[in-house]
Amino acid sequence: MTRTTGTTAPDFTLPDHNGRTVSLDQLLENGPLVLFFYPKDDTPGCTRQACSFRDNYETLLGHGVSVAGVSRDSEEEHESFITKHQLPYPLLIDRDGEVHRQYGCLRMFGLLARRITFLIDTEKKIRLRHENNFNMESHVAHILEVLESGEVT
């Protein structure tokens, strides 16, 4: 099912790059969440997208928003990607793709992940759904536009 702006974000529990189990509720404890889905660690487009969130991380935190990425990569791949690019936020592991399916982020017979970013408020409402597979920096730009409008709590 494709999740759109205004719908409720599906609950989930996934392991992170450190092997800790993390739920959507935990990620929302300190405020809204930017949750971005991406195809593969350490590929050119995914690296640009992840580093764009890294480069704007302090600005996002200043708006009271946390960040987490989701892919189907392993704990080891995530840890290497985080270390290599000094990513300050968790990467979650969705090996079987179930959370990708719940958020409508799979295509091509469920094999490939779509590059989609969600801004989820503390009531679990999706305030923004942004998909762009070619302009990696557009994900952060659209999130910042919504945050700067003051509409998200």
N, CA, C and O atoms as a DFTB+ gen file, in Angstrom:
612 C
 N C O
     1  1       0.842      -1.190       0.000
     2  2       0.000       0.000       0.000
     3  2       0.883       1.248       0.000
     4  3       1.838       1.336       0.772
     5  1       0.571       2.183      -0.842
     6  2       1.323       3.429      -0.880
     7  2       0.820       4.346       0.223
     8  3      -0.382       4.587       0.336
     9  1       1.717       4.847       1.018
    10  2       1.366       5.788       2.081
    11  2       1.493       7.190       1.536
    12  3       2.488       7.529       0.896
    13  1       0.488       8.004       1.788
    14  2       0.483       9.362       1.284
    15  2       0.386      10.349       2.436
    16  3       0.124       9.970       3.577
    17  1       0.600      11.606       2.122
    18  2       0.486      12.667       3.113
    19  2      -0.905      12.626       3.734
    20  3      -1.907      12.521       3.026
    21  1      -0.960      12.709       5.062
    22  2      -2.225      12.701       5.783
    23  2      -2.641      11.344       6.305
    24  3      -3.551      11.255       7.130
    25  1      -1.991      10.274       5.838
    26  2      -2.330       8.943       6.336
    27  2      -1.485       8.617       7.569
    28  3      -0.525       9.320       7.883
    29  1      -1.854       7.560       8.246
    30  2      -1.128       7.135       9.441
    31  2       0.059       6.265       9.053
    32  3      -0.059       5.361       8.226
    33  1       1.195       6.551       9.660
    34  2       2.406       5.763       9.420
    35  2       2.262       4.405      10.099
    36  3       1.883       4.343      11.269
    37  1       2.555       3.320       9.392
    38  2       2.472       1.994       9.994
    39  2       3.513       1.820      11.104
    40  3       4.657       2.256      10.975
    41  1       3.098       1.180      12.183
    42  2       4.038       0.836      13.252
    43  2       5.022      -0.207      12.744
    44  3       4.704      -0.997      11.856
    45  1       6.211      -0.199      13.314
    46  2       7.203      -1.209      12.978
    47  2       8.202      -1.325      14.118
    48  3       8.322      -0.440      14.965
    49  1       8.903      -2.430      14.111
    50  2      10.048      -2.663      14.984
    51  2      11.112      -3.326      14.119
    52  3      10.878      -4.373      13.515
    53  1      12.289      -2.698      14.070
    54  2      13.387      -3.199      13.242
    55  2      14.698      -3.128      14.019
    56  3      14.837      -2.300      14.919
    57  1      15.659      -3.983      13.683
    58  2      16.996      -3.835      14.260
    59  2      17.716      -2.672      13.589
    60  3      17.486      -2.368      12.419
    61  1      18.600      -2.025      14.364
    62  2      19.431      -0.973      13.776
    63  2      20.822      -1.522      13.492
    64  3      21.072      -2.715      13.665
    65  1      21.720      -0.655      13.059
    66  2      23.074      -1.045      12.683
    67  2      23.896      -1.583      13.852
    68  3      24.947      -2.189      13.642
    69  1      23.421      -1.364      15.091
    70  2      24.101      -1.901      16.273
    71  2      23.439      -3.162      16.797
    72  3      23.855      -3.705      17.820
    73  1      22.404      -3.634      16.098
    74  2      21.697      -4.830      16.533
    75  2      20.614      -4.561      17.564
    76  3      19.966      -5.494      18.038
    77  1      20.410      -3.302      17.916
    78  2      19.346      -2.946      18.864
    79  2      18.011      -2.903      18.128
    80  3      17.944      -2.516      16.961
    81  1      16.953      -3.305      18.823
    82  2      15.619      -3.249      18.258
    83  2      15.047      -1.858      18.491
    84  3      15.089      -1.336      19.605
    85  1      14.511      -1.266      17.426
    86  2      13.989       0.099      17.479
    87  2      12.572       0.100      16.900
    88  3      12.321      -0.493      15.851
    89  1      11.652       0.771      17.593
    90  2      10.278       0.864      17.104
    91  2       9.990       2.288      16.629
    92  3      10.719       3.227      16.950
    93  1       8.916       2.424      15.859
    94  2       8.489       3.753      15.439
    95  2       8.184       4.605      16.664
    96  3       8.547       5.780      16.704
    97  1       7.529       4.032      17.655
    98  2       7.220       4.787      18.879
    99  2       8.485       5.336      19.531
   100  3       8.505       6.486      19.970
   101  1       9.529       4.535      19.598
   102  2      10.788       5.005      20.190
   103  2      11.394       6.139      19.369
   104  3      11.910       7.105      19.932
   105  1      11.333       6.029      18.052
   106  2      11.896       7.061      17.195
   107  2      11.133       8.375      17.303
   108  3      11.690       9.439      17.032
   109  1       9.866       8.311      17.696
   110  2       9.031       9.505      17.822
   111  2       9.020      10.089      19.236
   112  3       8.359      11.101      19.471
   113  1       9.726       9.485      20.171
   114  2       9.700       9.933      21.566
   115  2      10.120      11.385      21.742
   116  3       9.580      12.079      22.603
   117  1      11.065      11.853      20.952
   118  2      11.591      13.212      21.127
   119  2      11.080      14.201      20.089
   120  3      11.586      15.320      20.006
   121  1      10.089      13.808      19.297
   122  2       9.544      14.710      18.297
   123  2       9.372      14.026      16.957
   124  3       9.547      12.813      16.849
   125  1       9.029      14.795      15.932
   126  2       8.813      14.242      14.594
   127  2      10.044      13.517      14.058
   128  3      11.164      13.693      14.537
   129  1       9.785      12.696      13.045
   130  2      10.827      11.837      12.485
   131  2      10.879      11.974      10.976
   132  3       9.848      11.967      10.303
   133  1      12.093      12.098      10.450
   134  2      12.336      11.934       9.025
   135  2      12.762      10.480       8.852
   136  3      13.787      10.053       9.384
   137  1      11.964       9.731       8.105
   138  2      12.247       8.325       7.835
   139  2      12.456       8.189       6.337
   140  3      11.529       8.373       5.549
   141  1      13.698       7.862       5.950
   142  2      13.955       7.746       4.517
   143  2      14.328       6.323       4.136
   144  3      15.137       5.668       4.793
   145  1      13.714       5.869       3.057
   146  2      13.953       4.545       2.497
   147  2      14.859       4.722       1.285
   148  3      14.674       5.635       0.480
   149  1      15.838       3.834       1.172
   150  2      16.796       3.928       0.070
   151  2      17.201       2.524      -0.354
   152  3      17.099       1.587       0.439
   153  1      17.659       2.363      -1.595
   154  2      17.926       1.019      -2.118
   155  2      19.135       0.285      -1.552
   156  3      19.009      -0.886      -1.193
   157  1      20.307       0.924      -1.456
   158  2      21.519       0.145      -1.165
   159  2      22.625       1.009      -0.582
   160  3      22.956       2.065      -1.122
   161  1      23.190       0.550       0.522
   162  2      24.317       1.241       1.145
   163  2      25.480       1.401       0.156
   164  3      25.772       0.520      -0.652
   165  1      26.120       2.558       0.261
   166  2      27.389       2.841      -0.413
   167  2      27.322       2.803      -1.942
   168  3      28.336       2.576      -2.602
   169  1      26.150       3.022      -2.494
   170  2      26.030       3.228      -3.937
   171  2      26.011       4.737      -4.171
   172  3      25.717       5.486      -3.240
   173  1      26.309       5.201      -5.364
   174  2      26.436       6.659      -5.563
   175  2      25.203       7.476      -5.140
   176  3      25.338       8.441      -4.388
   177  1      24.026       7.107      -5.606
   178  2      22.832       7.876      -5.268
   179  2      22.485       7.796      -3.803
   180  3      22.136       8.803      -3.188
   181  1      22.576       6.616      -3.238
   182  2      22.245       6.438      -1.820
   183  2      23.253       7.165      -0.931
   184  3      22.887       7.706       0.113
   185  1      24.494       7.177      -1.336
   186  2      25.507       7.913      -0.574
   187  2      25.199       9.407      -0.599
   188  3      25.279      10.073       0.433
   189  1      24.846       9.941      -1.773
   190  2      24.489      11.365      -1.855
   191  2      23.278      11.677      -0.982
   192  3      23.255      12.693      -0.287
   193  1      22.270      10.803      -1.016
   194  2      21.070      11.024      -0.209
   195  2      21.412      10.978       1.285
   196  3      21.031      11.879       2.033
   197  1      22.115       9.953       1.713
   198  2      22.464       9.807       3.125
   199  2      23.347      10.962       3.596
   200  3      23.170      11.471       4.703
   201  1      24.293      11.374       2.760
   202  2      25.177      12.478       3.143
   203  2      24.438      13.817       3.148
   204  3      24.812      14.720       3.897
   205  1      23.422      13.956       2.345
   206  2      22.594      15.162       2.391
   207  2      21.886      15.270       3.741
   208  3      21.800      16.354       4.316
   209  1      21.383      14.151       4.239
   210  2      20.789      14.163       5.582
   211  2      21.856      14.424       6.645
   212  3      21.604      15.126       7.624
   213  1      23.046      13.858       6.449
   214  2      24.155      14.119       7.374
   215  2      24.514      15.599       7.392
   216  3      24.669      16.192       8.459
   217  1      24.645      16.187       6.219
   218  2      25.064      17.583       6.120
   219  2      24.022      18.551       6.671
   220  3      24.361      19.675       7.041
   221  1      22.773      18.135       6.729
   222  2      21.685      18.970       7.246
   223  2      21.163      18.487       8.592
   224  3      20.124      18.946       9.069
   225  1      21.885      17.569       9.191
   226  2      21.439      16.929      10.429
   227  2      21.221      17.944      11.561
   228  3      20.187      17.909      12.228
   229  1      22.163      18.825      11.774
   230  2      22.033      19.810      12.855
   231  2      20.839      20.737      12.620
   232  3      20.138      21.101      13.564
   233  1      20.612      21.115      11.371
   234  2      19.450      21.951      11.041
   235  2      18.159      21.202      11.343
   236  3      17.221      21.774      11.900
   237  1      18.109      19.931      10.979
   238  2      16.921      19.123      11.265
   239  2      16.709      18.991      12.766
   240  3      15.587      19.131      13.253
   241  1      17.789      18.719      13.501
   242  2      17.677      18.645      14.962
   243  2      17.189      19.966      15.546
   244  3      16.422      19.982      16.509
   245  1      17.634      21.065      14.964
   246  2      17.202      22.383      15.410
   247  2      15.702      22.597      15.254
   248  3      15.108      23.418      15.952
   249  1      15.098      21.857      14.340
   250  2      13.648      21.896      14.164
   251  2      12.955      20.846      15.035
   252  3      11.739      20.674      14.957
   253  1      13.733      20.147      15.862
   254  2      13.157      19.136      16.745
   255  2      12.859      17.820      16.072
   256  3      12.041      17.038      16.557
   257  1      13.520      17.568      14.951
   258  2      13.252      16.382      14.150
   259  2      14.439      15.425      14.217
   260  3      15.591      15.849      14.128
   261  1      14.153      14.133      14.373
   262  2      15.201      13.123      14.298
   263  2      15.176      12.476      12.909
   264  3      14.243      12.683      12.134
   265  1      16.202      11.703      12.614
   266  2      16.370      11.095      11.291
   267  2      16.706       9.625      11.455
   268  3      17.449       9.246      12.361
   269  1      16.159       8.798      10.577
   270  2      16.545       7.388      10.495
   271  2      16.389       6.940       9.051
   272  3      15.451       7.345       8.365
   273  1      17.318       6.099       8.588
   274  2      17.258       5.531       7.243
   275  2      16.886       4.068       7.315
   276  3      17.151       3.398       8.313
   277  1      16.266       3.568       6.245
   278  2      15.861       2.160       6.182
   279  2      16.264       1.588       4.832
   280  3      15.970       2.170       3.787
   281  1      16.941       0.439       4.862
   282  2      17.197      -0.322       3.646
   283  2      17.175      -1.798       4.007
   284  3      16.972      -2.175       5.161
   285  1      17.388      -2.617       2.998
   286  2      17.366      -4.060       3.212
   287  2      18.772      -4.612       3.448
   288  3      18.971      -5.826       3.474
   289  1      19.745      -3.717       3.619
   290  2      21.129      -4.131       3.849
   291  2      21.299      -4.737       5.238
   292  3      20.439      -4.590       6.107
   293  1      22.421      -5.419       5.430
   294  2      22.725      -6.096       6.691
   295  2      23.299      -5.130       7.729
   296  3      23.639      -3.989       7.418
   297  1      23.396      -5.609       8.954
   298  2      24.001      -4.836      10.034
   299  2      25.438      -4.445       9.676
   300  3      25.848      -3.309       9.914
   301  1      26.193      -5.371       9.112
   302  2      27.578      -5.109       8.761
   303  2      27.685      -4.048       7.658
   304  3      28.546      -3.171       7.713
   305  1      26.806      -4.139       6.663
   306  2      26.821      -3.151       5.585
   307  2      26.460      -1.769       6.110
   308  3      27.076      -0.772       5.733
   309  1      25.456      -1.717       6.983
   310  2      25.067      -0.435       7.582
   311  2      26.205       0.157       8.408
   312  3      26.511       1.344       8.299
   313  1      26.819      -0.670       9.223
   314  2      27.902      -0.178      10.088
   315  2      29.049       0.375       9.249
   316  3      29.600       1.426       9.574
   317  1      29.410      -0.315       8.184
   318  2      30.472       0.160       7.294
   319  2      30.082       1.480       6.628
   320  3      30.903       2.393       6.535
   321  1      28.837       1.584       6.167
   322  2      28.331       2.794       5.511
   323  2      28.349       3.973       6.476
   324  3      28.766       5.071       6.108
   325  1      27.904       3.754       7.694
   326  2      27.891       4.807       8.727
   327  2      29.307       5.280       9.037
   328  3      29.568       6.481       9.106
   329  1      30.213       4.334       9.223
   330  2      31.597       4.668       9.563
   331  2      32.273       5.421       8.416
   332  3      32.919       6.446       8.635
   333  1      32.122       4.912       7.207
   334  2      32.783       5.506       6.050
   335  2      32.327       6.940       5.802
   336  3      33.128       7.789       5.410
   337  1      31.026       7.215       6.031
   338  2      30.482       8.533       5.703
   339  2      30.089       9.351       6.927
   340  3      29.460      10.402       6.806
   341  1      30.464       8.858       8.109
   342  2      30.226       9.567       9.373
   343  2      28.762      10.001       9.504
   344  3      28.464      11.170       9.748
   345  1      27.869       9.040       9.338
   346  2      26.438       9.326       9.441
   347  2      26.042       9.370      10.913
   348  3      26.334       8.427      11.648
   349  1      25.385      10.439      11.364
   350  2      25.091      10.613      12.789
   351  2      23.738      10.040      13.235
   352  3      23.325      10.262      14.373
   353  1      23.061       9.322      12.373
   354  2      21.719       8.827      12.678
   355  2      21.677       7.315      12.435
   356  3      22.545       6.775      11.749
   357  1      20.675       6.633      12.994
   358  2      20.604       5.179      12.832
   359  2      20.144       4.759      11.445
   360  3      19.369       5.452      10.786
   361  1      20.639       3.614      11.027
   362  2      20.158       2.947       9.827
   363  2      19.484       1.653      10.275
   364  3      20.064       0.862      11.019
   365  1      18.266       1.451       9.817
   366  2      17.460       0.308      10.222
   367  2      17.501      -0.776       9.152
   368  3      17.642      -0.490       7.962
   369  1      17.376      -2.014       9.592
   370  2      17.523      -3.182       8.736
   371  2      16.156      -3.819       8.498
   372  3      15.505      -4.280       9.435
   373  1      15.735      -3.841       7.249
   374  2      14.458      -4.442       6.854
   375  2      14.744      -5.549       5.840
   376  3      14.362      -5.443       4.675
   377  1      15.414      -6.607       6.287
   378  2      15.903      -7.655       5.389
   379  2      14.800      -8.277       4.544
   380  3      14.996      -8.502       3.350
   381  1      13.637      -8.561       5.144
   382  2      12.572      -9.221       4.392
   383  2      11.694      -8.243       3.610
   384  3      10.819      -8.665       2.853
   385  1      11.923      -6.941       3.790
   386  2      11.187      -5.935       3.041
   387  2       9.777      -5.659       3.532
   388  3       9.026      -4.943       2.869
   389  1       9.399      -6.210       4.679
   390  2       8.029      -6.036       5.174
   391  2       7.682      -4.581       5.464
   392  3       6.587      -4.130       5.128
   393  1       8.597      -3.843       6.081
   394  2       8.325      -2.429       6.373
   395  2       8.321      -1.627       5.068
   396  3       7.528      -0.699       4.915
   397  1       9.191      -1.977       4.144
   398  2       9.156      -1.348       2.815
   399  2       7.769      -1.535       2.187
   400  3       7.210      -0.595       1.622
   401  1       7.219      -2.745       2.288
   402  2       5.889      -3.014       1.728
   403  2       4.821      -2.181       2.426
   404  3       3.949      -1.606       1.775
   405  1       4.893      -2.121       3.761
   406  2       3.890      -1.372       4.523
   407  2       3.883       0.106       4.139
   408  3       2.830       0.743       4.148
   409  1       5.041       0.649       3.804
   410  2       5.159       2.062       3.454
   411  2       5.072       2.305       1.940
   412  3       5.177       3.443       1.483
   413  1       4.881       1.238       1.175
   414  2       4.773       1.387      -0.273
   415  2       6.082       1.733      -0.943
   416  3       6.106       2.503      -1.903
   417  1       7.175       1.169      -0.447
   418  2       8.505       1.532      -0.949
   419  2       9.190       0.426      -1.743
   420  3      10.412       0.443      -1.892
   421  1       8.428      -0.528      -2.251
   422  2       9.015      -1.559      -3.108
   423  2       8.411      -1.453      -4.499
   424  3       7.257      -1.057      -4.661
   425  1       9.193      -1.806      -5.486
   426  2       8.697      -1.863      -6.860
   427  2       9.367      -3.035      -7.568
   428  3      10.202      -3.726      -6.985
   429  1       9.005      -3.249      -8.799
   430  2       9.585      -4.328      -9.612
   431  2       9.462      -5.674      -8.900
   432  3      10.464      -6.276      -8.513
   433  1       8.243      -6.130      -8.733
   434  2       7.950      -7.426      -8.138
   435  2       8.458      -7.537      -6.701
   436  3       8.775      -8.630      -6.231
   437  1       8.533      -6.407      -6.013
   438  2       8.962      -6.411      -4.621
   439  2      10.439      -6.602      -4.415
   440  3      10.868      -6.904      -3.302
   441  1      11.236      -6.436      -5.455
   442  2      12.670      -6.688      -5.341
   443  2      13.492      -5.429      -5.111
   444  3      14.493      -5.476      -4.396
   445  1      13.099      -4.315      -5.693
   446  2      13.877      -3.093      -5.581
   447  2      13.173      -2.085      -4.679
   448  3      11.950      -1.950      -4.707
   449  1      13.963      -1.390      -3.889
   450  2      13.419      -0.356      -3.019
   451  2      13.299       0.954      -3.778
   452  3      14.134       1.288      -4.619
   453  1      12.249       1.678      -3.465
   454  2      12.066       3.023      -4.000
   455  2      12.706       4.001      -3.026
   456  3      12.801       3.730      -1.829
   457  1      13.142       5.133      -3.546
   458  2      13.785       6.168      -2.728
   459  2      12.695       7.154      -2.291
   460  3      12.349       8.087      -3.016
   461  1      12.164       6.920      -1.084
   462  2      11.050       7.726      -0.577
   463  2      11.386       8.200       0.833
   464  3      11.906       7.443       1.652
   465  1      11.079       9.468       1.100
   466  2      11.294      10.059       2.419
   467  2       9.948      10.478       2.986
   468  3       9.112      11.051       2.288
   469  1       9.755      10.179       4.273
   470  2       8.536      10.553       4.983
   471  2       8.889      11.466       6.141
   472  3       9.909      11.276       6.805
   473  1       8.049      12.451       6.381
   474  2       8.109      13.245       7.605
   475  2       6.897      12.836       8.416
   476  3       5.759      13.035       7.990
   477  1       7.140      12.266       9.584
   478  2       6.078      11.711      10.423
   479  2       6.001      12.527      11.701
   480  3       7.006      12.711      12.388
   481  1       4.801      13.021      12.024
   482  2       4.651      13.815      13.249
   483  2       4.446      12.904      14.460
   484  3       4.353      11.685      14.316
   485  1       4.376      13.493      15.641
   486  2       4.304      12.711      16.880
   487  2       2.980      11.966      17.040
   488  3       2.859      11.094      17.900
   489  1       1.993      12.304      16.222
   490  2       0.711      11.580      16.224
   491  2       0.711      10.464      15.172
   492  3      -0.324       9.852      14.907
   493  1       1.873      10.211      14.581
   494  2       2.082       9.193      13.547
   495  2       1.408       9.536      12.222
   496  3       1.159       8.650      11.405
   497  1       1.116      10.796      12.010
   498  2       0.572      11.220      10.720
   499  2       1.733      11.544       9.779
   500  3       2.714      12.173      10.175
   501  1       1.604      11.108       8.547
   502  2       2.607      11.436       7.544
   503  2       2.318      12.855       7.069
   504  3       1.278      13.128       6.471
   505  1       3.255      13.743       7.346
   506  2       3.104      15.151       6.977
   507  2       3.691      15.458       5.610
   508  3       3.331      16.453       4.981
   509  1       4.598      14.597       5.151
   510  2       5.186      14.751       3.818
   511  2       5.638      13.387       3.342
   512  3       6.225      12.609       4.094
   513  1       5.356      13.111       2.080
   514  2       5.893      11.937       1.394
   515  2       6.585      12.496       0.147
   516  3       5.961      13.152      -0.687
   517  1       7.866      12.225       0.043
   518  2       8.636      12.757      -1.089
   519  2       9.391      11.618      -1.755
   520  3      10.133      10.880      -1.107
   521  1       9.190      11.492      -3.054
   522  2       9.907      10.476      -3.824
   523  2      10.634      11.148      -4.973
   524  3      10.035      11.869      -5.772
   525  1      11.932      10.901      -5.045
   526  2      12.725      11.388      -6.162
   527  2      13.962      10.506      -6.251
   528  3      14.765      10.456      -5.319
   529  1      14.109       9.822      -7.355
   530  2      15.231       8.905      -7.539
   531  2      16.414       9.524      -8.264
   532  3      17.412       8.851      -8.523
   533  1      16.303      10.820      -8.594
   534  2      17.358      11.456      -9.376
   535  2      17.994      12.662      -8.686
   536  3      19.182      12.923      -8.875
   537  1      17.229      13.392      -7.898
   538  2      17.749      14.555      -7.183
   539  2      17.774      14.216      -5.695
   540  3      16.790      14.408      -4.981
   541  1      18.904      13.714      -5.250
   542  2      19.012      13.213      -3.875
   543  2      18.844      14.322      -2.835
   544  3      18.306      14.082      -1.754
   545  1      19.296      15.519      -3.153
   546  2      19.203      16.629      -2.205
   547  2      17.772      17.145      -2.060
   548  3      17.471      17.859      -1.103
   549  1      16.890      16.796      -2.994
   550  2      15.499      17.262      -2.923
   551  2      14.775      16.713      -1.702
   552  3      13.820      17.326      -1.225
   553  1      15.212      15.574      -1.193
   554  2      14.555      14.980      -0.025
   555  2      14.674      15.913       1.184
   556  3      13.676      16.224       1.834
   557  1      15.874      16.346       1.474
   558  2      16.084      17.262       2.597
   559  2      15.431      18.609       2.320
   560  3      14.819      19.197       3.211
   561  1      15.557      19.095       1.103
   562  2      14.989      20.408       0.760
   563  2      13.485      20.448       1.015
   564  3      12.974      21.422       1.567
   565  1      12.777      19.394       0.615
   566  2      11.327      19.373       0.834
   567  2      10.977      19.239       2.313
   568  3      10.011      19.841       2.780
   569  1      11.744      18.467       3.037
   570  2      11.522      18.348       4.484
   571  2      11.702      19.712       5.141
   572  3      10.868      20.126       5.946
   573  1      12.775      20.408       4.808
   574  2      13.032      21.717       5.409
   575  2      11.952      22.733       5.067
   576  3      11.599      23.566       5.902
   577  1      11.425      22.676       3.855
   578  2      10.324      23.573       3.488
   579  2       9.127      23.378       4.424
   580  3       8.549      24.350       4.911
   581  1       8.765      22.135       4.668
   582  2       7.623      21.855       5.546
   583  2       7.940      22.278       6.975
   584  3       7.097      22.878       7.642
   585  1       9.136      21.976       7.450
   586  2       9.500      22.333       8.821
   587  2       9.513      23.836       9.013
   588  3       9.055      24.340      10.039
   589  1      10.034      24.549       8.037
   590  2      10.115      26.001       8.150
   591  2       8.754      26.682       8.050
   592  3       8.607      27.846       8.421
   593  1       7.762      25.951       7.547
   594  2       6.398      26.489       7.498
   595  2       5.747      26.471       8.887
   596  3       4.740      27.141       9.116
   597  1       6.333      25.695       9.811
   598  2       5.812      25.618      11.181
   599  2       4.582      24.742      11.337
   600  3       3.880      24.835      12.344
   601  1       4.311      23.894      10.358
   602  2       3.098      23.082      10.389
   603  2       3.251      21.737      11.094
   604  3       2.254      21.043      11.296
   605  1       4.440      21.356      11.468
   606  2       4.657      20.013      12.020
   607  2       4.993      20.094      13.494
   608  3       5.810      20.909      13.922
   609  1       4.331      19.211      14.279
   610  2       4.633      19.096      15.716
   611  2       4.943      17.671      16.074
   612  3       5.221      17.372      17.236
